[in-house]
Amino acid sequence: MATTLSIYQEIEDTVLRLPQPERSKLATRLLESLDQDDDGGEISDEWRNELRRRVKDIDEGRATLIDSEEVWKRVNERFRTNIGA
């Protein structure tokens, strides 16, 4: 009987041999499958629209991204903590 790990490896090997457009389509579908809240329901339309707005702001240069190290540095300085480091 195949283990979960061997099944995963077989799927991964197969997917990585697909042409880029098919891999992209599958990746998109997999990411969409993660867009569920803890009770298994879909993300609300309001939250999905907010995510789209934020991505658009990033794509169009209206938002500045900060790497996680800088974020944690600022959090720790502000709250005098040492988390996320």
Distance bins in CASP14 RR format, pairs under 12 A and 6 or more apart:
PFRMAT RR
TARGET T0000
AUTHOR 0000-0000-0000
RMODE 2
METHOD distances of the structure
MODEL  1
1 7 0 0 0 0 0 1 0 0 0 0 0
2 8 0 0 0 0 1 0 0 0 0 0 0
2 9 0 0 0 0 1 0 0 0 0 0 0
2 10 1 0 0 1 0 0 0 0 0 0 0
2 11 0 0 0 0 0 1 0 0 0 0 0
3 9 0 0 0 0 1 0 0 0 0 0 0
3 10 0 0 0 0 0 1 0 0 0 0 0
4 10 0 0 0 0 0 1 0 0 0 0 0
4 11 0 0 0 0 0 1 0 0 0 0 0
5 11 0 0 0 0 0 1 0 0 0 0 0
5 12 0 0 0 0 0 1 0 0 0 0 0
6 12 0 0 0 0 0 1 0 0 0 0 0
6 13 0 0 0 0 0 1 0 0 0 0 0
7 13 0 0 0 0 0 1 0 0 0 0 0
7 14 0 0 0 0 0 1 0 0 0 0 0
8 14 0 0 0 0 0 1 0 0 0 0 0
8 15 0 0 0 0 0 1 0 0 0 0 0
9 15 0 0 0 0 0 1 0 0 0 0 0
9 16 0 0 0 0 0 1 0 0 0 0 0
10 16 0 0 0 0 0 1 0 0 0 0 0
10 17 0 0 0 0 0 1 0 0 0 0 0
11 17 0 0 0 0 0 1 0 0 0 0 0
11 18 0 0 0 0 0 1 0 0 0 0 0
11 26 0 0 0 0 0 1 0 0 0 0 0
11 30 0 0 0 0 0 1 0 0 0 0 0
12 18 0 0 0 0 0 1 0 0 0 0 0
12 23 0 0 0 0 0 1 0 0 0 0 0
12 26 0 0 0 0 0 1 0 0 0 0 0
12 30 0 0 0 0 0 1 0 0 0 0 0
14 22 0 0 0 0 0 1 0 0 0 0 0
14 23 0 0 0 0 0 1 0 0 0 0 0
14 26 0 0 0 0 0 1 0 0 0 0 0
15 22 0 0 0 0 1 0 0 0 0 0 0
15 23 1 0 0 1 0 0 0 0 0 0 0
15 24 0 0 0 0 0 1 0 0 0 0 0
15 25 0 0 0 0 0 1 0 0 0 0 0
15 26 1 0 0 1 0 0 0 0 0 0 0
15 27 0 0 0 0 1 0 0 0 0 0 0
15 29 0 0 0 0 0 1 0 0 0 0 0
15 30 0 0 0 0 1 0 0 0 0 0 0
16 22 0 0 0 0 0 1 0 0 0 0 0
16 23 1 0 0 1 0 0 0 0 0 0 0
16 26 0 0 0 0 0 1 0 0 0 0 0
16 27 0 0 0 0 0 1 0 0 0 0 0
17 23 0 0 0 0 1 0 0 0 0 0 0
17 26 0 0 0 0 0 1 0 0 0 0 0
18 24 0 0 0 0 1 0 0 0 0 0 0
18 25 0 0 0 0 1 0 0 0 0 0 0
18 26 1 0 0 1 0 0 0 0 0 0 0
18 27 0 0 0 0 0 1 0 0 0 0 0
19 25 0 0 0 0 0 1 0 0 0 0 0
19 26 0 0 0 0 0 1 0 0 0 0 0
20 26 0 0 0 0 0 1 0 0 0 0 0
20 27 0 0 0 0 0 1 0 0 0 0 0
21 27 0 0 0 0 0 1 0 0 0 0 0
21 28 0 0 0 0 0 1 0 0 0 0 0
22 28 0 0 0 0 0 1 0 0 0 0 0
22 29 0 0 0 0 0 1 0 0 0 0 0
23 29 0 0 0 0 0 1 0 0 0 0 0
23 30 0 0 0 0 0 1 0 0 0 0 0
24 30 0 0 0 0 0 1 0 0 0 0 0
24 31 0 0 0 0 0 1 0 0 0 0 0
25 31 0 0 0 0 0 1 0 0 0 0 0
25 32 0 0 0 0 0 1 0 0 0 0 0
26 32 0 0 0 0 0 1 0 0 0 0 0
26 33 0 0 0 0 0 1 0 0 0 0 0
27 33 0 0 0 0 0 1 0 0 0 0 0
27 34 0 0 0 0 0 1 0 0 0 0 0
28 34 0 0 0 0 0 1 0 0 0 0 0
28 35 0 0 0 0 0 1 0 0 0 0 0
29 35 0 0 0 0 0 1 0 0 0 0 0
31 43 0 0 0 0 0 1 0 0 0 0 0
31 51 0 0 0 0 0 1 0 0 0 0 0
32 42 0 0 0 0 1 0 0 0 0 0 0
32 43 0 0 0 0 1 0 0 0 0 0 0
32 48 0 0 0 0 0 1 0 0 0 0 0
32 51 0 0 0 0 0 1 0 0 0 0 0
33 40 0 0 0 0 0 1 0 0 0 0 0
33 41 0 0 0 0 0 1 0 0 0 0 0
33 42 0 0 0 0 0 1 0 0 0 0 0
33 43 0 0 0 0 0 1 0 0 0 0 0
34 40 0 0 0 0 0 1 0 0 0 0 0
34 41 0 0 0 0 0 1 0 0 0 0 0
34 42 0 0 0 0 0 1 0 0 0 0 0
34 43 0 0 0 0 1 0 0 0 0 0 0
35 41 0 0 0 0 1 0 0 0 0 0 0
35 42 1 0 0 1 0 0 0 0 0 0 0
35 43 1 0 1 0 0 0 0 0 0 0 0
35 44 0 0 0 0 0 1 0 0 0 0 0
35 45 0 0 0 0 0 1 0 0 0 0 0
35 47 0 0 0 0 1 0 0 0 0 0 0
35 48 1 0 0 1 0 0 0 0 0 0 0
35 51 0 0 0 0 1 0 0 0 0 0 0
35 52 0 0 0 0 0 1 0 0 0 0 0
36 42 1 0 0 1 0 0 0 0 0 0 0
36 43 1 0 0 1 0 0 0 0 0 0 0
36 44 0 0 0 0 0 1 0 0 0 0 0
36 47 0 0 0 0 0 1 0 0 0 0 0
36 48 0 0 0 0 0 1 0 0 0 0 0
37 43 1 0 0 1 0 0 0 0 0 0 0
37 44 0 0 0 0 1 0 0 0 0 0 0
37 47 0 0 0 0 1 0 0 0 0 0 0
37 48 0 0 0 0 0 1 0 0 0 0 0
41 47 0 0 0 0 0 1 0 0 0 0 0
42 48 0 0 0 0 1 0 0 0 0 0 0
43 49 0 0 0 0 1 0 0 0 0 0 0
43 50 0 0 0 0 1 0 0 0 0 0 0
43 51 1 0 0 1 0 0 0 0 0 0 0
43 52 0 0 0 0 0 1 0 0 0 0 0
44 50 0 0 0 0 1 0 0 0 0 0 0
44 51 0 0 0 0 0 1 0 0 0 0 0
45 51 0 0 0 0 0 1 0 0 0 0 0
45 52 0 0 0 0 0 1 0 0 0 0 0
46 52 0 0 0 0 0 1 0 0 0 0 0
46 53 0 0 0 0 0 1 0 0 0 0 0
47 53 0 0 0 0 0 1 0 0 0 0 0
47 54 0 0 0 0 0 1 0 0 0 0 0
48 54 0 0 0 0 0 1 0 0 0 0 0
48 55 0 0 0 0 0 1 0 0 0 0 0
49 55 0 0 0 0 0 1 0 0 0 0 0
49 56 0 0 0 0 0 1 0 0 0 0 0
50 56 0 0 0 0 0 1 0 0 0 0 0
50 57 0 0 0 0 0 1 0 0 0 0 0
51 57 0 0 0 0 0 1 0 0 0 0 0
51 58 0 0 0 0 0 1 0 0 0 0 0
52 58 0 0 0 0 0 1 0 0 0 0 0
52 59 0 0 0 0 0 1 0 0 0 0 0
53 59 0 0 0 0 0 1 0 0 0 0 0
53 60 0 0 0 0 0 1 0 0 0 0 0
53 62 0 0 0 0 1 0 0 0 0 0 0
53 63 0 0 0 0 1 0 0 0 0 0 0
54 60 0 0 0 0 0 1 0 0 0 0 0
54 61 0 0 0 0 0 1 0 0 0 0 0
54 62 0 0 0 0 1 0 0 0 0 0 0
54 63 1 0 0 1 0 0 0 0 0 0 0
54 65 0 0 0 0 0 1 0 0 0 0 0
55 61 0 0 0 0 0 1 0 0 0 0 0
55 62 0 0 0 0 0 1 0 0 0 0 0
55 63 0 0 0 0 1 0 0 0 0 0 0
55 65 0 0 0 0 0 1 0 0 0 0 0
56 62 0 0 0 0 1 0 0 0 0 0 0
56 63 0 0 0 0 1 0 0 0 0 0 0
57 63 1 0 1 0 0 0 0 0 0 0 0
57 64 0 0 0 0 1 0 0 0 0 0 0
57 65 0 0 0 0 0 1 0 0 0 0 0
58 64 0 0 0 0 1 0 0 0 0 0 0
58 65 1 0 0 1 0 0 0 0 0 0 0
58 66 0 0 0 0 0 1 0 0 0 0 0
59 65 0 0 0 0 0 1 0 0 0 0 0
64 70 0 0 0 0 0 1 0 0 0 0 0
64 71 0 0 0 0 0 1 0 0 0 0 0
65 71 0 0 0 0 1 0 0 0 0 0 0
66 72 0 0 0 0 0 1 0 0 0 0 0
66 73 0 0 0 0 1 0 0 0 0 0 0
66 74 1 0 0 1 0 0 0 0 0 0 0
66 75 0 0 0 0 0 1 0 0 0 0 0
67 73 0 0 0 0 1 0 0 0 0 0 0
67 74 0 0 0 0 0 1 0 0 0 0 0
68 74 0 0 0 0 0 1 0 0 0 0 0
68 75 0 0 0 0 0 1 0 0 0 0 0
68 83 0 0 0 0 0 1 0 0 0 0 0
68 84 0 0 0 0 1 0 0 0 0 0 0
68 85 0 0 0 0 0 1 0 0 0 0 0
69 75 0 0 0 0 0 1 0 0 0 0 0
69 76 0 0 0 0 0 1 0 0 0 0 0
69 84 0 0 0 0 1 0 0 0 0 0 0
69 85 0 0 0 0 1 0 0 0 0 0 0
70 76 0 0 0 0 0 1 0 0 0 0 0
70 77 0 0 0 0 0 1 0 0 0 0 0
70 84 0 0 0 0 0 1 0 0 0 0 0
70 85 0 0 0 0 0 1 0 0 0 0 0
71 77 0 0 0 0 0 1 0 0 0 0 0
71 78 0 0 0 0 0 1 0 0 0 0 0
71 83 0 0 0 0 0 1 0 0 0 0 0
71 84 0 0 0 0 1 0 0 0 0 0 0
71 85 0 0 0 0 0 1 0 0 0 0 0
72 78 0 0 0 0 0 1 0 0 0 0 0
72 79 0 0 0 0 0 1 0 0 0 0 0
72 81 0 0 0 0 1 0 0 0 0 0 0
72 82 0 0 0 0 1 0 0 0 0 0 0
72 83 1 0 0 1 0 0 0 0 0 0 0
72 84 1 0 1 0 0 0 0 0 0 0 0
72 85 1 0 1 0 0 0 0 0 0 0 0
73 79 0 0 0 0 0 1 0 0 0 0 0
73 81 0 0 0 0 0 1 0 0 0 0 0
73 82 0 0 0 0 0 1 0 0 0 0 0
73 83 0 0 0 0 0 1 0 0 0 0 0
73 84 0 0 0 0 1 0 0 0 0 0 0
73 85 0 0 0 0 1 0 0 0 0 0 0
74 81 0 0 0 0 0 1 0 0 0 0 0
74 83 0 0 0 0 0 1 0 0 0 0 0
74 84 0 0 0 0 0 1 0 0 0 0 0
74 85 0 0 0 0 0 1 0 0 0 0 0
75 81 1 0 0 1 0 0 0 0 0 0 0
75 82 0 0 0 0 1 0 0 0 0 0 0
75 83 1 0 0 1 0 0 0 0 0 0 0
75 84 1 0 0 1 0 0 0 0 0 0 0
75 85 0 0 0 0 1 0 0 0 0 0 0
76 82 1 0 1 0 0 0 0 0 0 0 0
76 83 1 0 0 1 0 0 0 0 0 0 0
76 84 1 0 0 1 0 0 0 0 0 0 0
76 85 1 0 0 1 0 0 0 0 0 0 0
77 83 0 0 0 0 0 1 0 0 0 0 0
77 85 0 0 0 0 0 1 0 0 0 0 0
END
